[in-house]
Amino acid sequence: MVAVAILAAGRGTRMKSDLPKVLHQLGDRTLVQRVIDSCVRVQPNRRLVIVGYRGDLVQESLLKSQNSEDQATDSPLEFIEQTEQLGTGHAVQQLLPHLKGFSGDLLVLNGDVPLLRPHTLEELVKIHQQQGNAATILTAHLPNPKGYGRVFCDSKNIVSQIVEERDCTNAQRQNSRINAGIYCFNWPQLEKILPQLKAENDQQEYYLTDAVFFLNPVMAVDVEDFREIIGINNRKHLTTAYQVLQEWVKDEWMAEGVTLLDPASITIDDTVQLEPDVVIEPQTHLRGNTTVKTGSRIGPGSLIENSQIGKNVTVLFSVVSDSIVADGTRIGPYAHLRGHAEVGENCRIGNFVELKKTQLGDRTNVSHLSYLGDATVGNKVNIGAGTITANYDGVNKHKTNIGDRTKTGSNSVLVAPLTLGEDVTVAAGSTVTEDVPDDSLVIARERQVVKPGWRMNAEKTEQPKAE
C-alpha cells in the first residue's frame, strides 16, 4: 500500500500574490494539480493534501478539478490543516493521527514542484519497495549545485550523509548530487521518528531531512532529468518551468511525426493529442483537451482550445474553442468558432465568420462576414455574406433551423425562432421573421421606391453664414 502526502500549506510570499503559491497556473493546470497528476502510475491508496494558507481555496480548486474529470479509479483527496507552517517535518507530523495503523509506504511530495513525471515517481516507489528501504530519497545531479546541500552515497547508492553547503569542505562541494526533497518512507518506521524531530536551527523549523538520519537503510535514486525537480518560488521560476514543459512536449510530438515550423513561437499544452503529419504553423497555440488528426494544418496565428479537429483540416488565423471540426474543412482567416459549434465534413468557414452553439452539415459554406448563433444548418447549404441569425430577443435565446441545400442572399437577417425548409432561397437583403416551406423563394424587404427629379429644398440646405 502507498499513501501520498502533498505539502501545500505555504503562501509563497515571493510570488507577490494573495493566491496560494500552489494554485498558480503552469499551462492548463495549477501547480498542485500537476503534482497530484504525477502520482497516476503509483496508484496510491490514500491521497492527503496538507493545506495552510487559504486552505479553503486550495481545497475548493482541487475538488472542482477532481469532479470535472473521471476520478473513479482514484482514491478521494483528504485535506489536513497545518495551522502553523513550521517546516517540512512539522507538516508531515500532521499526518500522525490520520495514518494511525497504516502499514504501507508514504510518498512525500511538494505542491510547488510540478514537473515530476509519472514514471520518475513510479521508479522511486518501485526501488524503495524492492530494496526494502526505510527511506528512499530522490536526488539530482545539477550542473551548478551552488546553494544546495550535498548527498553522499556508497557504490550501491546507500546514503552515508547529507551535508549542507555551508558545512561542506572544498572537496565535498565538488559533489553535484543534491537532495530533491522528494521522499518515500516506510511509514511505520517514520511514524516512530516524527515525534523526536526538534527545531534546533536558525529558522526554528522542523525539517523532514532530520528524520532521514534516524532511519536505515536510506537509498538515493537519481532523477533522469534534473529539471524535473525545479521548485517554484517566484514568477521567474514559473516561467522557467513553463519553458521546460514546452520543450518536453514539443520534442515528444516532433519525435512522433508532427511538424512544428517555428517551435519557439508555438505553445502546446501537455493535454493536447496530435497525430502524425499534422503541421503547426508559427504563432499557434493548442490548449486544453484538444485533438488534431493527421494531415491537418493549424495556423499561422491560430488558437485551438478544448476542441476536436478532424483529418486534413486547415485553420488559418482563427480561434476555435469548445468545438468540433470534421474532416476536410477549411477555417479562416479570422473566423471564430465557440460555444460547442460543430462543423461537418468539407465545409468552408471563411473571413470574419462567427459560429456559436451551431451545427453545420457536410459541404456547407459560410464564406464571409456572417454570424450564426444557436442554429442547426443542413448539408450543402450556402450562407451568403452578411447573413445574421438574430437569436436573442433581449431575454431568451432562440433556435434557427435551416434545411439542406438552402441559400441565403447577402445581408439577410433570420429572426429566431425560425425554420427554413430544404431548397429555400432567401433574397438578398431580406429580414425573415416567419417559417418558410421547402422549395420556396422568400423575399422579405420593402419595395424600392424611386422619385425622379427629387432634391432637397435649397432653403432647407442653405448653410448659415459665418459671423
C-alpha positions as CSV (number, residue, x, y, z in Angstrom):
1,M,0.0,0.0,0.0
2,V,1.1,3.5,-0.8
3,A,-0.1,6.8,0.7
4,V,0.8,10.1,-0.9
5,A,1.2,13.3,1.1
6,I,1.4,16.6,-0.8
7,L,2.8,19.6,1.1
8,A,0.7,22.6,0.0
9,A,0.4,24.8,3.1
10,G,2.7,27.7,2.2
11,R,1.7,31.1,1.0
12,G,4.7,31.7,-1.3
13,T,5.4,35.4,-0.5
14,R,7.9,35.8,-3.3
15,M,5.1,35.2,-5.8
16,K,3.8,38.6,-4.7
17,S,0.2,37.4,-4.8
18,D,-2.7,36.7,-2.5
19,L,-3.2,33.5,-4.3
20,P,-1.6,30.5,-2.6
21,K,1.5,29.6,-4.5
22,V,0.3,26.1,-5.3
23,L,-2.7,27.5,-7.1
24,H,-0.7,29.4,-9.7
25,Q,-1.1,28.0,-13.2
26,L,1.5,26.2,-15.1
27,G,0.0,25.7,-18.5
28,D,-3.6,24.5,-18.2
29,R,-3.3,23.2,-14.6
30,T,-2.3,24.5,-11.2
31,L,1.0,23.6,-9.6
32,V,-0.6,21.3,-7.0
33,Q,-2.9,19.7,-9.5
34,R,0.1,18.8,-11.6
35,V,1.7,17.2,-8.5
36,I,-1.4,15.2,-7.9
37,D,-1.5,14.1,-11.5
38,S,2.2,12.9,-11.4
39,C,1.1,10.1,-9.0
40,V,-1.1,8.4,-11.5
41,R,1.3,5.4,-12.0
42,V,1.8,4.9,-8.3
43,Q,-1.9,4.3,-7.8
44,P,-2.0,5.4,-4.2
45,N,-4.4,4.0,-1.7
46,R,-4.5,7.4,0.2
47,R,-4.0,10.9,-1.1
48,L,-3.5,13.5,1.6
49,V,-3.1,17.2,0.9
50,I,-1.6,19.3,3.7
51,V,-3.0,22.8,3.5
52,G,-2.5,26.0,5.4
53,Y,-2.6,29.5,3.9
54,R,-6.1,29.9,2.3
55,G,-6.6,26.2,2.6
56,D,-10.2,26.5,1.8
57,L,-9.3,27.9,-1.6
58,V,-6.8,25.1,-2.3
59,Q,-9.4,22.5,-1.3
60,E,-12.1,24.1,-3.5
61,S,-9.8,24.3,-6.5
62,L,-8.7,20.6,-6.2
63,L,-12.2,19.3,-5.6
64,K,-13.5,21.2,-8.6
65,S,-10.8,19.8,-10.8
66,Q,-11.4,16.2,-9.5
67,N,-15.1,16.5,-10.1
68,S,-14.5,17.7,-13.7
69,E,-12.6,14.5,-14.6
70,D,-13.3,10.8,-14.3
71,Q,-11.8,10.0,-11.0
72,A,-13.5,6.7,-10.5
73,T,-10.2,4.8,-10.1
74,D,-8.6,7.3,-7.8
75,S,-8.7,7.4,-4.0
76,P,-10.5,10.5,-2.7
77,L,-8.5,13.5,-1.7
78,E,-8.1,14.0,2.1
79,F,-7.3,17.5,3.4
80,I,-5.3,18.1,6.6
81,E,-4.8,21.5,8.0
82,Q,-1.3,22.8,9.1
83,T,-2.3,25.8,11.2
84,E,1.3,27.0,11.6
85,Q,3.9,26.5,8.9
86,L,6.9,25.3,10.9
87,G,8.8,23.3,8.2
88,T,8.5,20.1,6.2
89,G,8.9,17.9,9.3
90,H,6.1,19.7,11.1
91,A,3.9,19.3,8.0
92,V,4.4,15.5,7.9
93,Q,3.8,15.4,11.7
94,Q,0.3,16.4,11.0
95,L,-0.3,13.0,9.4
96,L,0.3,11.1,12.6
97,P,-3.4,10.9,13.7
98,H,-4.6,10.3,10.1
99,L,-2.3,7.4,9.3
100,K,-2.5,5.6,12.6
101,G,-2.5,1.9,11.8
102,F,-1.3,2.4,8.2
103,S,1.4,-0.2,7.4
104,G,2.4,0.8,3.9
105,D,4.8,3.4,2.4
106,L,4.4,7.2,2.4
107,L,5.4,9.2,-0.7
108,V,6.1,12.8,0.3
109,L,5.8,15.4,-2.5
110,N,5.9,19.2,-2.6
111,G,3.0,21.1,-4.1
112,D,5.3,23.6,-5.7
113,V,7.4,21.0,-7.6
114,P,5.2,20.5,-10.7
115,L,7.4,18.9,-13.3
116,L,8.0,15.4,-11.8
117,R,7.0,12.9,-14.4
118,P,4.8,9.9,-13.5
119,H,7.5,7.3,-14.5
120,T,10.0,9.0,-12.2
121,L,7.8,8.5,-9.1
122,E,6.8,5.1,-10.2
123,E,10.5,4.1,-10.4
124,L,11.2,5.7,-7.0
125,V,8.5,3.7,-5.2
126,K,9.4,0.5,-7.1
127,I,13.1,0.7,-6.0
128,H,12.0,1.6,-2.5
129,Q,9.8,-1.4,-2.1
130,Q,12.1,-3.9,-3.9
131,Q,15.1,-2.9,-1.7
132,G,13.1,-2.8,1.5
133,N,14.4,0.6,2.3
134,A,13.4,2.6,5.4
135,A,13.6,5.7,3.2
136,T,14.4,6.4,-0.4
137,I,15.1,10.0,-1.5
138,L,15.1,11.4,-5.0
139,T,18.3,13.1,-5.9
140,A,19.6,15.0,-8.9
141,H,23.0,15.9,-10.4
142,L,23.0,19.7,-11.0
143,P,25.4,21.4,-13.4
144,N,25.7,24.1,-10.8
145,P,24.8,22.8,-7.3
146,K,25.7,26.0,-5.5
147,G,23.4,26.7,-2.7
148,Y,22.2,23.1,-2.2
149,G,23.1,20.6,0.4
150,R,25.1,17.6,-1.0
151,V,24.1,13.9,-0.7
152,F,26.9,11.4,-0.3
153,C,26.4,7.7,-1.2
154,D,28.4,4.5,-1.4
155,S,28.7,2.4,-4.6
156,K,25.2,0.9,-4.0
157,N,23.6,4.4,-3.6
158,I,23.1,3.9,0.1
159,V,23.2,7.4,1.7
160,S,26.0,7.9,4.1
161,Q,25.5,11.6,4.8
162,I,23.7,14.8,3.8
163,V,25.8,17.9,4.2
164,E,24.5,21.5,4.0
165,E,26.7,23.5,1.6
166,R,27.9,25.9,4.3
167,D,29.3,22.9,6.1
168,C,30.9,21.2,3.0
169,T,34.7,21.1,2.6
170,N,36.1,22.2,-0.8
171,A,36.3,18.6,-1.8
172,Q,32.7,17.9,-0.8
173,R,31.5,20.8,-2.9
174,Q,32.7,19.0,-6.0
175,N,29.9,16.5,-5.5
176,S,27.0,17.6,-7.7
177,R,24.3,15.3,-6.2
178,I,21.7,17.2,-4.3
179,N,18.5,16.3,-2.3
180,A,15.4,17.0,-4.4
181,G,13.1,17.0,-1.3
182,I,11.0,14.1,-2.6
183,Y,10.9,11.1,-0.2
184,C,9.4,7.6,0.0
185,F,9.3,6.3,3.6
186,N,8.3,3.1,5.3
187,W,5.5,4.7,7.3
188,P,5.7,2.5,10.5
189,Q,9.4,3.4,10.8
190,L,8.9,7.1,10.1
191,E,5.9,7.2,12.5
192,K,8.3,6.3,15.4
193,I,10.8,9.0,14.4
194,L,8.5,12.0,13.7
195,P,7.7,12.9,17.4
196,Q,11.5,13.1,18.0
197,L,12.1,15.9,15.5
198,K,13.5,19.1,17.0
199,A,13.6,22.7,15.7
200,E,17.2,23.3,16.6
201,N,18.2,25.6,13.7
202,D,18.2,29.3,12.8
203,Q,14.7,29.1,11.3
204,Q,13.2,27.4,14.3
205,E,11.6,24.8,12.0
206,Y,11.2,21.0,11.9
207,Y,13.0,19.5,8.9
208,L,12.0,16.2,7.3
209,T,15.6,15.8,6.3
210,D,16.4,15.2,10.0
211,A,14.2,12.1,10.1
212,V,16.5,10.5,7.4
213,F,19.4,10.4,9.9
214,F,17.4,8.1,12.2
215,L,16.4,5.6,9.5
216,N,18.4,2.8,7.9
217,P,18.9,1.9,5.2
218,V,18.3,5.1,3.2
219,M,18.9,4.9,-0.6
220,A,19.2,7.7,-3.2
221,V,17.6,7.5,-6.6
222,D,18.8,9.9,-9.3
223,V,16.2,11.6,-11.4
224,E,16.7,11.3,-15.1
225,D,16.4,15.0,-16.0
226,F,17.4,17.4,-13.2
227,R,14.8,19.9,-14.4
228,E,12.1,17.7,-13.1
229,I,12.8,18.9,-9.6
230,I,12.5,22.6,-10.3
231,G,10.7,24.3,-7.5
232,I,8.5,27.4,-7.9
233,N,9.3,30.2,-5.6
234,N,8.8,33.3,-7.8
235,R,7.4,34.3,-11.2
236,K,10.8,33.7,-12.9
237,H,10.8,30.1,-11.7
238,L,7.2,29.7,-13.1
239,T,8.4,31.0,-16.5
240,T,11.4,28.7,-16.4
241,A,9.2,25.7,-15.6
242,Y,6.8,26.5,-18.4
243,Q,9.7,26.7,-20.9
244,V,10.9,23.3,-19.8
245,L,7.5,21.8,-20.0
246,Q,7.1,23.2,-23.5
247,E,10.4,21.8,-24.6
248,W,9.4,18.3,-23.4
249,V,6.0,18.5,-25.1
250,K,7.3,19.8,-28.4
251,D,10.2,17.4,-28.6
252,E,7.8,14.5,-27.9
253,W,5.4,15.5,-30.7
254,M,8.2,16.1,-33.3
255,A,9.5,12.7,-32.5
256,E,6.0,11.3,-33.2
257,G,5.9,12.8,-36.7
258,V,4.3,16.3,-36.1
259,T,5.9,19.3,-37.9
260,L,6.4,22.4,-35.8
261,L,7.5,25.1,-38.2
262,D,8.7,27.5,-35.5
263,P,8.7,25.8,-32.1
264,A,9.8,28.9,-30.2
265,S,6.6,30.7,-31.2
266,I,4.3,27.7,-30.6
267,T,2.7,26.6,-27.3
268,I,1.1,23.2,-26.8
269,D,-0.5,22.0,-23.5
270,D,0.6,18.6,-22.4
271,T,-3.1,17.5,-22.5
272,V,-3.2,18.0,-26.3
273,Q,-3.2,15.0,-28.6
274,L,-1.7,15.1,-32.1
275,E,-1.4,12.6,-34.9
276,P,1.5,12.2,-37.4
277,D,1.6,14.5,-40.4
278,V,0.0,17.4,-38.5
279,V,1.6,20.7,-39.3
280,I,1.6,23.5,-36.7
281,E,2.4,26.9,-38.2
282,P,4.1,29.8,-36.2
283,Q,2.3,31.8,-33.5
284,T,-0.2,29.0,-32.9
285,H,-1.4,27.8,-29.5
286,L,-3.1,24.5,-28.7
287,R,-4.7,24.3,-25.3
288,G,-6.7,22.0,-23.0
289,N,-8.3,18.8,-24.2
290,T,-7.6,19.4,-27.9
291,T,-7.1,16.7,-30.5
292,V,-5.8,17.3,-34.1
293,K,-5.9,14.4,-36.6
294,T,-3.5,13.6,-39.4
295,G,-3.0,15.8,-42.3
296,S,-4.4,19.0,-40.7
297,R,-2.6,22.3,-40.8
298,I,-3.1,24.7,-38.0
299,G,-2.1,28.3,-38.2
300,P,-0.3,30.6,-38.5
301,G,-1.7,32.7,-35.8
302,S,-4.4,30.3,-34.5
303,L,-5.8,29.3,-31.1
304,I,-7.4,25.9,-30.6
305,E,-8.8,25.2,-27.2
306,N,-10.7,22.2,-25.9
307,S,-11.7,21.2,-29.5
308,Q,-11.5,18.2,-31.8
309,I,-10.1,18.9,-35.3
310,G,-10.5,16.2,-37.9
311,K,-8.3,15.0,-40.7
312,N,-7.0,17.3,-43.5
313,V,-8.5,20.4,-41.8
314,T,-6.9,23.9,-42.2
315,V,-7.3,26.6,-39.6
316,L,-5.8,29.9,-40.6
317,F,-5.6,33.0,-38.3
318,S,-8.6,31.8,-36.4
319,V,-9.9,30.8,-32.9
320,V,-11.7,27.5,-32.2
321,S,-12.9,26.9,-28.7
322,D,-15.0,24.0,-27.3
323,S,-16.0,22.9,-30.8
324,I,-15.7,20.1,-33.3
325,V,-14.5,20.4,-36.9
326,A,-14.8,17.4,-39.2
327,D,-12.5,16.2,-41.9
328,G,-11.6,18.3,-44.9
329,T,-13.0,21.6,-43.6
330,R,-11.3,25.0,-44.1
331,I,-11.4,27.6,-41.3
332,G,-10.4,31.2,-41.7
333,P,-8.8,33.5,-42.0
334,Y,-10.3,35.4,-39.0
335,A,-13.0,33.0,-38.1
336,H,-14.3,32.3,-34.5
337,L,-15.9,29.0,-33.5
338,R,-17.1,28.8,-29.9
339,G,-19.7,27.5,-27.5
340,H,-19.9,23.9,-28.9
341,A,-20.0,24.7,-32.6
342,E,-20.0,21.5,-34.7
343,V,-18.9,21.7,-38.4
344,G,-19.4,18.9,-40.8
345,E,-17.0,17.5,-43.5
346,N,-15.6,19.6,-46.3
347,C,-17.2,22.8,-45.2
348,R,-15.8,26.3,-45.7
349,I,-15.9,28.8,-42.8
350,G,-14.3,32.0,-44.2
351,N,-13.3,35.5,-43.4
352,F,-14.9,37.1,-40.3
353,V,-17.4,34.4,-39.6
354,E,-18.5,33.6,-36.1
355,L,-20.3,30.4,-35.1
356,K,-21.7,30.0,-31.6
357,K,-23.6,26.8,-30.5
358,T,-24.3,26.0,-34.1
359,Q,-24.2,22.7,-36.0
360,L,-23.4,22.7,-39.8
361,G,-23.9,19.7,-42.1
362,D,-21.5,18.4,-44.6
363,R,-20.4,20.6,-47.6
364,T,-21.9,23.7,-46.1
365,N,-20.2,27.1,-46.7
366,V,-20.3,30.2,-44.6
367,S,-17.7,32.1,-46.6
368,H,-17.6,35.6,-45.1
369,L,-19.0,38.3,-42.8
370,S,-21.7,36.2,-41.0
371,Y,-22.8,35.3,-37.5
372,L,-24.7,32.1,-36.9
373,G,-25.8,31.5,-33.3
374,D,-28.0,28.8,-31.8
375,A,-28.5,27.4,-35.3
376,T,-28.8,24.0,-37.0
377,V,-27.8,24.0,-40.6
378,G,-28.2,21.2,-43.1
379,N,-26.0,19.8,-45.8
380,K,-24.8,21.7,-48.9
381,V,-26.2,25.0,-47.5
382,N,-24.7,28.3,-48.7
383,I,-24.8,31.2,-46.3
384,G,-24.4,34.5,-48.1
385,A,-22.1,37.3,-47.0
386,G,-23.5,39.2,-44.1
387,T,-26.2,36.7,-43.0
388,I,-27.1,37.0,-39.4
389,T,-29.2,34.9,-37.1
390,A,-31.0,37.2,-34.7
391,N,-31.1,34.7,-31.9
392,Y,-31.6,36.9,-28.9
393,D,-34.8,38.8,-28.1
394,G,-33.4,40.6,-25.1
395,V,-34.4,37.9,-22.6
396,N,-34.0,34.5,-24.2
397,K,-32.0,32.8,-27.0
398,H,-34.0,31.1,-29.8
399,K,-33.1,28.5,-32.4
400,T,-32.8,28.8,-36.2
401,N,-33.2,25.7,-38.4
402,I,-32.0,25.7,-42.0
403,G,-32.7,22.7,-44.3
404,D,-30.5,21.1,-46.8
405,R,-29.4,23.0,-50.0
406,T,-30.9,26.2,-48.8
407,K,-29.2,29.5,-49.9
408,T,-29.3,32.9,-48.1
409,G,-28.6,36.0,-50.0
410,S,-26.2,38.7,-48.9
411,N,-27.2,40.8,-45.9
412,S,-30.0,38.5,-44.8
413,V,-31.4,38.6,-41.2
414,L,-33.0,35.4,-39.9
415,V,-35.1,36.4,-36.8
416,A,-35.4,33.4,-34.5
417,P,-37.3,31.2,-33.7
418,L,-37.3,30.4,-37.3
419,T,-37.3,27.3,-39.7
420,L,-36.2,27.5,-43.3
421,G,-37.1,24.3,-45.2
422,E,-35.0,22.5,-47.8
423,D,-34.1,24.1,-51.1
424,V,-35.1,27.5,-49.9
425,T,-33.6,30.7,-51.4
426,V,-33.6,33.8,-49.3
427,A,-33.4,37.0,-51.4
428,A,-30.6,39.4,-50.6
429,G,-31.4,42.0,-48.0
430,S,-34.3,40.1,-46.5
431,T,-35.4,40.1,-42.9
432,V,-37.2,36.8,-42.4
433,T,-39.5,36.5,-39.4
434,E,-41.8,33.6,-40.4
435,D,-41.1,30.0,-41.2
436,V,-40.5,29.2,-44.9
437,P,-41.6,25.8,-46.5
438,D,-39.4,23.7,-48.8
439,D,-38.7,24.7,-52.4
440,S,-39.5,28.4,-51.8
441,L,-38.1,31.8,-52.6
442,V,-38.6,34.2,-49.8
443,I,-38.4,38.0,-50.3
444,A,-38.8,40.0,-47.1
445,R,-37.8,43.6,-47.8
446,E,-39.5,46.9,-48.6
447,R,-40.2,47.6,-52.3
448,Q,-37.7,50.0,-53.7
449,V,-39.2,53.5,-54.4
450,V,-37.5,55.9,-56.9
451,K,-38.7,59.6,-57.2
452,P,-37.2,61.2,-60.3
453,G,-36.2,64.8,-60.2
454,W,-36.3,65.0,-56.4
455,R,-33.9,67.1,-54.4
456,M,-33.9,68.7,-51.0
457,N,-35.3,72.2,-50.8
458,A,-32.5,74.7,-51.3
459,E,-33.6,76.9,-48.5
460,K,-33.5,74.0,-46.1
461,T,-30.0,73.0,-47.1
462,E,-28.5,76.6,-47.1
463,Q,-25.7,76.8,-44.6
464,P,-25.7,79.6,-42.0
465,K,-23.3,82.4,-42.7
466,A,-20.2,82.7,-40.6
467,E,-20.2,85.7,-38.3
